[in-house]
Amino acid sequence: MKKLINDPNAVVRESLEGMAIAHADLINVHYQPHFIYRADAPISGKVALISGGGSGHEPLHGGFVGLGMLDAACPGEVFTSPTPDQMLEAAKAVHGGAGVLNIVKNYSGDVMNFEMAAELANAEGIPTLNILIDDDVAVKDSLYTQGRRGVGTTVLAEKICGAAAEQGYSLQALADLCRKVNLNGRSMGMALTSCTVPAKGSPTFELGDREIEMGIGIHGEPGRQRLTLQSADDIAQRLAESILEDPPYTRTLREWNLDAGDWIEQELTNPPLRAGDSVLAFVNSMGGTPLSELYIIYRQLAKICQQHQIQIVRQLIGPYITSLEMQGCSITLLKLDEEMLKLWDAPVKTPAWRWGI
Amino acid sequence: MKKLINDPNAVVRESLEGMAIAHADLINVHYQPHFIYRADAPISGKVALISGGGSGHEPLHGGFVGLGMLDAACPGEVFTSPTPDQMLEAAKAVHGGAGVLNIVKNYSGDVMNFEMAAELANAEGIPTLNILIDDDVAVKDSLYTQGRRGVGTTVLAEKICGAAAEQGYSLQALADLCRKVNLNGRSMGMALTSCTVPAKGSPTFELGDREIEMGIGIHGEPGRQRLTLQSADDIAQRLAESILEDPPYTRTLREWNLDAGDWIEQELTNPPLRAGDSVLAFVNSMGGTPLSELYIIYRQLAKICQQHQIQIVRQLIGPYITSLEMQGCSITLLKLDEEMLKLWDAPVKTPAWRWGI
């Protein structure tokens, strides 16, 4: 294992220390339990937006803490869910009196722990809602998941909901917006190479010299199929078609109900993408794939969208939800309406992103 | 070779096509000869800033074309200098009547071709100056270079000089500023892994499972020494000390003299970094190293700077001058004065960077 690390078991802590020193103007880091939070938190009267999950996907989530995005991020160990006490302490640190929305990627550990944290926070008088992101069309159920996994749409939901929170959305309105973003987003990824979790020291999975994994998860969990190496155009085509041809996806999710003080189940359906839709097209590097290759993927994606009469009105191209040093990419298409578009364009200032300010 | 590409010989072209589609609001791409230029060029009365070099270092240089940075970038084939006709055509496309400054990384091919381009442009009535970047303390002379190589300071010079051009600096004032940035910047890099040029198809060099290359060049050219794998803290220490302990560096460079209409030689010396200096600290990924590891490097760099009473007043952490998918990092320390600091903070809007606007 060759990495720029010291102790394999201190990677998360030392990386957080580096972030804290580098971005002291934007964020603070609390240790034991670990969470990153806005330097100006709590912000009175603003709904606090929190996310989190296993480390190893940087800049997600900690790089997105700041004005116009998250109030706090809870990093677990690499590829391991954070714990309820992290989430609860983060909520207490950033709650500005208007409630807390947790954006939760759909992995069993994250869901369980964020649900426990929400129950504890509500019991302590912090109105808290959780919204799941489950946008990965590759597989239903996986090593880490019941239902579809949460991937690229998470990044977009954090930006769009962060802008809405900044503009004064109520807790319920913010939850409704986040659910809408999730229902309008679809993703699929692939890997050229594996990645190595520092504490383990060996690759998470093995791929042959001419093999690729289509539908890979962000922890290296298996996807749809293992194929012989394809051209970038063919890979883009497979990823894009999996998204574009994905039928309406219906599942039952549970959300906290503030009035009932309990979880309620609701059936939710993703509407399929249609000719005439406007989308944000997100081509993401899994970490080790250079930007130049992402543009080759984007070039083909743009052609395919045009063929399907889907108009790309915003794009995002780069390493934003990664799997350590894995080579590969994912595509996310998010159907945008006027509300989401305006919120996407709104100012942001975080360690990873800054625009409009 | 596993990459997200189609034809190994069409990588640069197809990547440019992807960029052109993705960023049509910011840039245009001209093909044969290839150059990327601002969508709003030429800008009347503004000095035009041009850079270029071999591809494979993205987002350098094309990702830095736009408001507050470059007017044009000339990409060569991967790790291969662009040609004088690219540079001349780019100059014609973006010249707004106030002259052209070429920022040239010190590699023999780039220097020769940018000098020829400057002579041609001056002969055609476009006042053109070239400033060299030669900031890599690792080695004097290398496979591709006479004198020190141009690396991380290039990114910083493009931002600082781009802001100055936007603010109306004259051609000579801009050249003086760029020379100052170069003399105040020092860099050193290292590699954990090699990289593969698509058209070659095999790794540029070989590194053993426990070997690292200290002082690596951005084309994988050899550095100072090959070592057994070290901890991140030891690597950061070696890189930082090479920079901090670098003595005054004196060499003779030639620059075009507009009055004489000829090249003149001048002796230039980098002042060493001293206690009390304010710096911009840039921790750069060679491409395949994840952000989390860069923060571990930055954590140690910040400690070392503090020990040397050098104050980090700005930081930059990410993959900005890369070597395809190479794993490793480089450190650049740029001594800042008030002028450079203000220009660093000025608005920028390019495919890779956007802030303040």
Contacts between the chains, C-beta under 8 A, distances in Angstrom:
chain1	res1	chain2	res2	distance
A	2	B	192	4.4
A	2	B	193	6.6
A	2	B	209	7.4
A	2	B	210	7.8
A	2	B	212	7.4
A	2	B	229	6.0
A	2	B	327	6.9
A	3	B	192	7.3
A	3	B	232	7.9
A	3	B	293	6.0
A	4	B	192	7.1
A	4	B	232	4.5
A	4	B	235	6.4
A	4	B	289	6.1
A	4	B	293	3.9
A	4	B	294	7.4
A	4	B	296	6.0
A	4	B	297	5.7
A	4	B	328	7.8
A	4	B	329	6.2
A	5	B	231	7.4
A	5	B	232	5.3
A	5	B	293	6.4
A	5	B	296	6.0
A	6	B	231	4.6
A	6	B	232	5.2
A	6	B	233	5.4
A	6	B	296	6.9
A	11	B	292	6.8
A	11	B	296	7.2
A	12	B	292	7.9
A	14	B	232	7.8
A	14	B	295	7.7
A	14	B	296	4.9
A	14	B	299	5.9
A	15	B	292	4.4
A	15	B	293	7.4
A	15	B	295	4.5
A	15	B	296	5.5
A	15	B	299	7.8
A	16	B	295	7.7
A	17	B	295	7.8
A	17	B	299	5.0
A	18	B	294	7.7
A	18	B	295	3.1
A	18	B	296	5.6
A	18	B	297	7.4
A	18	B	298	4.5
A	18	B	299	3.6
A	18	B	302	7.6
A	19	B	295	5.2
A	21	B	298	6.9
A	21	B	299	6.2
A	21	B	302	4.7
A	22	B	295	6.7
A	22	B	298	5.4
A	22	B	302	7.5
A	22	B	315	5.0
A	22	B	317	5.9
A	55	B	292	6.8
A	56	B	290	7.8
A	56	B	292	7.1
A	58	B	290	6.2
A	58	B	291	4.3
A	58	B	292	4.7
A	59	B	291	5.8
A	63	B	291	7.1
A	192	B	2	4.4
A	192	B	3	7.3
A	192	B	4	7.1
A	193	B	2	6.6
A	209	B	2	7.4
A	210	B	2	7.8
A	212	B	2	7.4
A	229	B	2	6.0
A	231	B	5	7.4
A	231	B	6	4.6
A	232	B	3	7.9
A	232	B	4	4.5
A	232	B	5	5.3
A	232	B	6	5.2
A	232	B	14	7.8
A	233	B	6	5.5
A	235	B	4	6.4
A	287	B	288	7.5
A	287	B	290	5.2
A	288	B	287	7.5
A	288	B	288	4.1
A	288	B	290	7.9
A	288	B	325	5.5
A	288	B	327	7.5
A	289	B	4	6.1
A	289	B	325	6.9
A	290	B	56	7.8
A	290	B	58	6.3
A	290	B	287	5.2
A	290	B	288	7.9
A	290	B	322	6.2
A	290	B	324	5.4
A	290	B	325	5.6
A	291	B	58	4.4
A	291	B	59	5.8
A	291	B	63	7.2
A	291	B	319	7.5
A	291	B	322	7.6
A	292	B	11	6.8
A	292	B	12	7.9
A	292	B	15	4.4
A	292	B	55	6.8
A	292	B	56	7.1
A	292	B	58	4.7
A	292	B	324	7.8
A	293	B	3	6.0
A	293	B	4	3.9
A	293	B	5	6.3
A	293	B	15	7.4
A	294	B	4	7.4
A	294	B	18	7.7
A	295	B	14	7.7
A	295	B	15	4.5
A	295	B	16	7.7
A	295	B	17	7.8
A	295	B	18	3.1
A	295	B	19	5.2
A	295	B	22	6.7
A	296	B	4	6.0
A	296	B	5	6.0
A	296	B	6	6.9
A	296	B	11	7.2
A	296	B	14	4.9
A	296	B	15	5.4
A	296	B	18	5.7
A	297	B	4	5.7
A	297	B	18	7.4
A	298	B	18	4.5
A	298	B	21	6.9
A	298	B	22	5.4
A	299	B	14	5.9
A	299	B	15	7.8
A	299	B	17	5.0
A	299	B	18	3.6
A	299	B	21	6.2
A	302	B	18	7.6
A	302	B	21	4.7
A	302	B	22	7.5
A	315	B	22	5.0
A	317	B	22	5.9
A	319	B	291	7.5
A	319	B	319	7.6
A	322	B	290	6.2
A	322	B	291	7.6
A	324	B	290	5.4
A	324	B	292	7.8
A	325	B	288	5.5
A	325	B	289	6.9
A	325	B	290	5.6
A	325	B	327	6.4
A	327	B	2	6.9
A	327	B	288	7.5
A	327	B	325	6.4
A	328	B	4	7.8
A	329	B	4	6.2
A	354	B	354	7.0
A	354	B	355	4.5
A	355	B	354	4.5
A	355	B	355	6.7
A	355	B	357	7.6
A	356	B	357	7.2
A	357	B	355	7.6
A	357	B	356	7.2
